[in-house]
Every structure is written in C-alpha cells, then in structure tokens.
Amino acid sequence: MKTSRRKFEELTWVFGLHRTAVTVHRLLGRRGGSEALVSFYSRLLPPKALVFDIGANVGMYSEALEKAGATVVALEPNADCVRHIELTYPGRRIEVIHAAAGSKAGLATFHLSDDHDDTSTMDSKWVEMIQREYQKASKEWRKVTVPVVTLDSLIEHYGVPFYIKLDVEGYEPTVLDGLGIQPPLMSIEYHGANFDGAIECLDKPIISRDSAFNLTNEAGSQFEFSRWLGRAELVAALEKLRGNLTYRDLYISCEAGVVPTTSHAVGTE
C-alpha cells in the first residue's frame, strides 16, 4: 500500500480503529467503481462460485467478488496488503494467503514498491517496463523474499474454481505454468506495453483452442464486445491497444454458453 496509507493504517491498528477508518475512507472516496464491479461479477458468476483472486492487492476485487456471491481465495505476496485484507474483511467469505503464485512451489524474489503497491511484481522485466514507460526510478522497488505456491496446489486444497482472476504485473505466463486444468472462466491483466506477454499467455497449452475471449474497459467493469471472440479476433483487438499505456482485463471462457456477456457490453465488433 502507499506509504501514507500504510502509516495511517498502522496507527489505527494500534488503537483498534481500523474498521472505523475504512468506513470513513469509503465515505470520502468514490464507491461507484466498486458497485459497478459487483454488478459486473453478479452477471458473470453462478451462485456461490469459488474464485481465486491472484494478486489481490488490498482486496478491492475480492470484496466485489464476495459481494457478488462468490467465496474468494485471495493470494497476495505483499504482507501489508495481506494485513489490510485480514483486518478489513473479517467474517466475510474471503480467505487471504500471504504468498505469490508461480510455476513451482518455493521461495522467490518479489519487487515491492511501498509508494505504488500496484506496481509490485515478481517479474524484473515488468519493473524495467514501468521504469521506461512511466519514468519511475529504480529505487522505488525493494527486493523481498516471499513464499510461492502453484495454482494447482490451491486447486488440490480448495477444489477447481469457477473463475481465476490473474493480476500479477507481467508474471501471468509463469503463473499459468503452474496450472494443469483450465477453469470455466479466467481473466488476465493486459497492459498495452506488454502485448508479447499477453500472446505468451494465450499460447500456453492450458488455454484450449476452443476458448472464447473478451476484453474489458479500463475500469474492468464492462466488456468492450457484445459477443465472445475467437482467438484471432482477440489478438487483433489487443494489437490496436499495443503501445498504449492502458490496463484491461482479458477474459477467457472455455465453456461456450456458460459465461454470458453483460447487458452493458459495447457492441464494437
């Protein structure tokens, strides 16, 4: 989490005021984005769906998924973010694990940004991209050692999820190497400056050639296309965003007809 937020939360933890502070923060902030996410997920997920939120950060998406009816297993390597989730959502259907996802279990280096937690990553090439595209200084990241688990190990423990959300700042291809079964629905973060990384994900053996695809807007709460696309159509859509400093969620469905588009989809076919 950002340094100022972390220091404030540490103070509220000491005095037992964390939940009050979260309530005040939300009253002062913009909640429309969260409500849109809940509505979006409610139309995508079946009742009581099991969901893996990989790269959960401070739990905003985990919260929206849980409010949409899902049971959420959240994975996050940033200890401060894990603590935030634990304190903010007690008693909710959100279980957070302090670990990163990877191709095999073990220990690995995590590039942690205290000022911009959402740029923290397991991928050193991602750090280089952020430095280049956003003019960030290398000193913004520090290296910490974190535990790593595979998606298959999560499946062995919790069962096969309906939906896996991958948001791990360029490390998605490596995470997919630790997955042996494609869930009905999956999403992968796409950045216009990392076109090759998205294609690498699509080329993984775990992604069925019969899969259907869609792409969200930058808020992640609305599909850009009113129908699911084939692989070639998706690649053409990603190509149009190549080089743009834009984040999107790339959705992959392996069960035709099971996952609908939303009523708010934009018909830009």
LOLUM-67736 format. One line per field, with one value per residue (C-alpha): residue in three letters; x, y, z. Coordinates in steps of 0.1 Angstrom, whole numbers, padded with zeros to 4 digits. Each point is the difference from the previous one (the first is absolute). Layout:
// residues N
res	(ALA / ...)
px	(X / ...)
py	(Y / ...)
pz	(Z / ...)
This chain:
// residues 269
res	(MET / LYS / THR / SER / ARG / ARG / LYS / PHE / GLU / GLU / LEU / THR / TRP / VAL / PHE / GLY / LEU / HIS / ARG / THR / ALA / VAL / THR / VAL / HIS / ARG / LEU / LEU / GLY / ARG / ARG / GLY / GLY / SER / GLU / ALA / LEU / VAL / SER / PHE / TYR / SER / ARG / LEU / LEU / PRO / PRO / LYS / ALA / LEU / VAL / PHE / ASP / ILE / GLY / ALA / ASN / VAL / GLY / MET / TYR / SER / GLU / ALA / LEU / GLU / LYS / ALA / GLY / ALA / THR / VAL / VAL / ALA / LEU / GLU / PRO / ASN / ALA / ASP / CYS / VAL / ARG / HIS / ILE / GLU / LEU / THR / TYR / PRO / GLY / ARG / ARG / ILE / GLU / VAL / ILE / HIS / ALA / ALA / ALA / GLY / SER / LYS / ALA / GLY / LEU / ALA / THR / PHE / HIS / LEU / SER / ASP / ASP / HIS / ASP / ASP / THR / SER / THR / MET / ASP / SER / LYS / TRP / VAL / GLU / MET / ILE / GLN / ARG / GLU / TYR / GLN / LYS / ALA / SER / LYS / GLU / TRP / ARG / LYS / VAL / THR / VAL / PRO / VAL / VAL / THR / LEU / ASP / SER / LEU / ILE / GLU / HIS / TYR / GLY / VAL / PRO / PHE / TYR / ILE / LYS / LEU / ASP / VAL / GLU / GLY / TYR / GLU / PRO / THR / VAL / LEU / ASP / GLY / LEU / GLY / ILE / GLN / PRO / PRO / LEU / MET / SER / ILE / GLU / TYR / HIS / GLY / ALA / ASN / PHE / ASP / GLY / ALA / ILE / GLU / CYS / LEU / ASP / LYS / PRO / ILE / ILE / SER / ARG / ASP / SER / ALA / PHE / ASN / LEU / THR / ASN / GLU / ALA / GLY / SER / GLN / PHE / GLU / PHE / SER / ARG / TRP / LEU / GLY / ARG / ALA / GLU / LEU / VAL / ALA / ALA / LEU / GLU / LYS / LEU / ARG / GLY / ASN / LEU / THR / TYR / ARG / ASP / LEU / TYR / ILE / SER / CYS / GLU / ALA / GLY / VAL / VAL / PRO / THR / THR / SER / HIS / ALA / VAL / GLY / THR / GLU)
px	(0000 / 0011 / 0023 / -0024 / -0029 / 0021 / 0012 / -0036 / -0012 / 0028 / -0012 / -0036 / 0010 / 0017 / -0031 / -0024 / -0017 / 0008 / -0036 / -0011 / 0028 / -0010 / -0036 / 0010 / 0024 / -0029 / -0024 / 0025 / 0010 / -0018 / -0021 / -0014 / 0028 / -0005 / -0037 / 0006 / 0024 / -0026 / -0026 / 0024 / 0011 / -0036 / -0009 / 0031 / 0001 / -0024 / -0013 / 0026 / 0029 / 0035 / 0024 / 0038 / 0011 / 0037 / 0018 / -0027 / 0018 / -0022 / -0031 / -0021 / -0008 / -0003 / -0026 / -0020 / 0001 / -0011 / -0029 / -0010 / -0004 / 0033 / 0023 / 0034 / 0035 / 0023 / 0037 / 0023 / 0038 / 0000 / -0002 / -0015 / -0028 / -0007 / -0003 / -0024 / -0023 / 0001 / -0011 / -0024 / -0021 / -0003 / -0028 / -0004 / 0004 / 0035 / 0030 / 0034 / 0033 / 0033 / 0018 / 0006 / -0010 / 0025 / 0010 / 0012 / -0001 / 0029 / 0015 / 0006 / 0008 / -0028 / 0006 / -0020 / -0010 / -0010 / -0013 / -0019 / -0010 / -0018 / 0033 / 0016 / 0009 / 0018 / 0013 / 0031 / -0008 / -0033 / 0020 / 0021 / -0031 / -0016 / 0033 / 0001 / -0036 / -0008 / 0034 / 0002 / 0033 / 0015 / 0003 / -0038 / 0001 / 0017 / 0005 / -0015 / -0002 / -0036 / -0015 / -0013 / -0028 / -0015 / -0036 / -0001 / 0009 / -0029 / -0023 / 0011 / -0009 / -0031 / -0014 / -0003 / -0012 / -0025 / 0021 / 0037 / 0009 / 0037 / 0014 / 0037 / 0017 / 0016 / 0005 / -0031 / 0018 / 0020 / -0030 / -0018 / 0028 / -0012 / -0035 / -0011 / -0037 / -0018 / -0028 / -0033 / 0010 / 0033 / 0013 / 0035 / 0011 / 0010 / 0022 / 0005 / 0037 / 0002 / -0017 / 0025 / -0008 / -0037 / 0008 / 0023 / -0029 / -0024 / 0026 / 0002 / -0011 / -0025 / -0021 / -0023 / -0001 / -0038 / 0000 / -0020 / 0014 / -0011 / 0017 / -0011 / 0002 / 0027 / -0023 / -0004 / -0037 / -0014 / 0008 / 0011 / -0016 / -0037 / 0010 / 0029 / 0028 / 0022 / 0038 / 0008 / -0026 / 0013 / 0036 / -0011 / -0017 / 0031 / 0021 / -0020 / 0010 / 0037 / 0022 / -0028 / 0004 / -0033 / -0010 / -0027 / -0012 / 0001 / -0027 / 0002 / -0030 / 0004 / -0037 / -0020 / -0033 / 0008 / 0014 / -0021 / 0010 / -0016 / -0030 / 0023 / 0024 / 0010 / -0006 / 0034 / 0004)
py	(0000 / 0036 / 0012 / 0026 / -0025 / -0027 / 0024 / 0011 / -0036 / -0010 / 0027 / -0010 / -0037 / 0010 / 0017 / -0025 / 0025 / -0017 / -0008 / 0035 / 0015 / -0022 / 0011 / 0037 / -0006 / -0015 / 0028 / 0025 / -0020 / -0010 / -0031 / -0001 / -0021 / -0026 / -0002 / -0004 / -0029 / -0018 / 0004 / -0013 / -0030 / -0008 / -0006 / -0020 / -0024 / -0028 / 0000 / -0008 / -0003 / -0007 / 0026 / 0004 / 0037 / -0003 / 0033 / 0013 / 0032 / 0017 / -0022 / 0024 / -0027 / -0027 / 0021 / 0005 / -0037 / -0009 / 0025 / -0016 / -0033 / -0017 / -0017 / 0016 / -0014 / 0030 / -0004 / 0030 / 0002 / 0035 / -0005 / 0034 / -0006 / -0034 / 0016 / 0026 / -0027 / -0020 / 0031 / 0014 / -0031 / -0021 / -0025 / 0004 / -0028 / 0012 / -0021 / 0017 / -0018 / 0017 / -0014 / 0005 / -0023 / -0016 / -0030 / -0020 / 0003 / 0015 / 0034 / 0029 / 0037 / 0025 / 0035 / 0020 / 0037 / 0017 / 0031 / -0017 / -0035 / -0007 / 0000 / -0027 / -0031 / -0033 / 0009 / 0021 / 0008 / 0015 / 0024 / 0010 / 0007 / 0021 / 0019 / 0006 / 0009 / 0019 / 0015 / -0017 / -0002 / -0034 / 0009 / -0001 / -0038 / -0021 / -0037 / -0024 / -0038 / -0014 / -0035 / -0013 / -0025 / -0013 / 0003 / -0038 / -0001 / 0024 / -0022 / -0031 / 0017 / 0020 / -0017 / 0012 / 0037 / 0013 / 0031 / 0009 / 0036 / 0006 / 0034 / -0005 / 0028 / -0018 / -0034 / -0016 / -0023 / -0015 / -0004 / -0019 / -0025 / -0011 / -0007 / -0034 / 0005 / 0029 / 0013 / 0011 / 0036 / 0018 / 0035 / 0013 / 0036 / 0016 / 0031 / 0015 / 0002 / -0038 / -0014 / -0028 / -0011 / -0004 / -0020 / -0022 / -0007 / -0008 / -0025 / -0020 / -0036 / 0004 / 0024 / -0020 / 0009 / -0001 / 0028 / 0032 / 0034 / 0035 / 0032 / 0025 / 0038 / 0015 / -0001 / -0038 / 0002 / -0001 / -0021 / 0017 / -0026 / -0011 / -0035 / -0024 / 0001 / -0026 / 0001 / 0018 / 0027 / 0005 / 0003 / 0026 / 0020 / -0002 / 0011 / 0032 / 0008 / -0009 / 0027 / 0018 / 0005 / -0017 / -0028 / -0025 / -0034 / -0027 / -0026 / -0036 / -0024 / -0036 / -0010 / 0016 / 0013 / -0004 / 0035 / 0028 / 0035 / 0027 / 0021 / 0031 / -0014 / 0023 / -0013 / 0009 / -0032)
pz	(0000 / -0004 / 0027 / 0014 / 0001 / 0016 / 0028 / 0007 / 0001 / 0023 / 0024 / -0002 / 0006 / 0032 / 0014 / -0014 / -0023 / -0034 / -0009 / 0009 / -0021 / -0030 / 0003 / 0000 / -0029 / -0021 / 0009 / -0013 / -0030 / -0032 / 0003 / -0035 / -0013 / 0026 / -0005 / -0038 / 0007 / 0022 / -0027 / -0027 / 0020 / 0011 / -0037 / -0007 / 0030 / 0010 / 0036 / 0027 / -0026 / 0012 / -0012 / 0002 / 0001 / -0008 / 0007 / 0023 / 0010 / 0027 / -0008 / -0020 / -0026 / 0026 / 0018 / -0032 / -0009 / 0035 / -0001 / -0033 / 0019 / -0005 / 0025 / -0006 / 0006 / -0003 / -0006 / 0007 / 0006 / 0015 / 0038 / 0005 / -0024 / 0015 / 0034 / -0014 / -0015 / 0033 / 0020 / -0025 / -0008 / 0032 / -0001 / -0038 / -0026 / -0007 / 0010 / -0007 / -0003 / 0003 / -0031 / -0037 / -0027 / -0023 / -0021 / 0030 / 0038 / 0019 / 0007 / -0024 / -0003 / 0001 / -0013 / 0025 / -0004 / 0032 / -0018 / -0028 / 0012 / -0032 / -0019 / 0023 / -0020 / -0002 / -0034 / -0004 / -0036 / 0011 / 0023 / -0030 / -0020 / 0027 / 0004 / -0038 / -0007 / 0032 / 0008 / 0034 / 0019 / 0007 / 0037 / 0003 / 0002 / 0027 / -0002 / 0026 / 0001 / -0001 / 0000 / -0033 / -0006 / -0033 / -0011 / -0001 / 0037 / 0007 / -0021 / 0019 / 0033 / -0009 / -0032 / -0035 / 0000 / -0025 / -0005 / 0004 / -0001 / -0009 / 0007 / 0007 / -0020 / -0029 / 0018 / -0014 / -0024 / 0028 / 0022 / -0028 / -0001 / 0035 / -0012 / -0013 / -0006 / -0017 / 0021 / -0017 / 0003 / 0003 / -0004 / -0005 / 0004 / -0033 / -0004 / -0034 / 0005 / 0006 / -0031 / -0003 / 0036 / -0009 / -0030 / 0020 / 0024 / -0029 / -0014 / 0033 / -0004 / 0028 / -0021 / -0022 / -0037 / 0003 / 0026 / -0005 / 0010 / 0009 / 0012 / 0026 / 0002 / 0023 / 0030 / -0004 / 0004 / -0035 / -0031 / -0032 / -0022 / 0001 / -0010 / 0008 / -0025 / -0016 / 0006 / -0033 / 0007 / 0035 / -0012 / -0025 / 0028 / 0022 / -0029 / -0002 / 0036 / -0004 / 0013 / 0019 / 0037 / 0008 / 0023 / -0010 / 0011 / -0026 / 0007 / -0011 / 0000 / -0008 / 0003 / -0028 / 0011 / 0037 / 0005 / -0014 / -0011 / 0021 / -0009 / 0000 / -0026 / -0028 / -0035 / -0015 / -0020)
